[in-house]
Amino acid sequence: MSARLNLTTRKSLLFALAAERLSTFYEHGQWLTEAQGATLAASWLARHDLSLPHAERKAFSALSDALARELAGTLSREAGLYTAHEMMEALSPNYVSDIALDLMDECERRLREAELAE
């Protein structure tokens, strides 16, 4: 396992975490904790035979939380549900979504701002 993740993988991780957070919020009405997000990050990384130090997983957790909360705060419930659905569907490489592509660009911007793009 390697801790050196390229930008594409980092964007995918942030996107997947934000998708899970947003989906959980709309399904259960609550936000995942930072620890739950870090655990999700570890699971996602393990499925891809990758790893990151705990501190970086926590940073990704916090960044995904901020993105998901911002989306939920700026979208109507219906638009938020649709966005969460599109994001979850886009986790499959066979599903193409303009919303997901735009959000991947936003993930890259946020990673660069947080100096996590590496």
Secondary structure, 3 states (H helix, E strand, C coil): CCCCCCHHHHHHHHHHHHHHHHHHHHHHCCCCCHHHHHHHHHHHHHHCCCCCCHHHHHHHHHHHHHHHHHHHHHCCHHHHHHHHHHHHHHCCCCCCCHHHHHHHHHHHHHHHHCCCCC
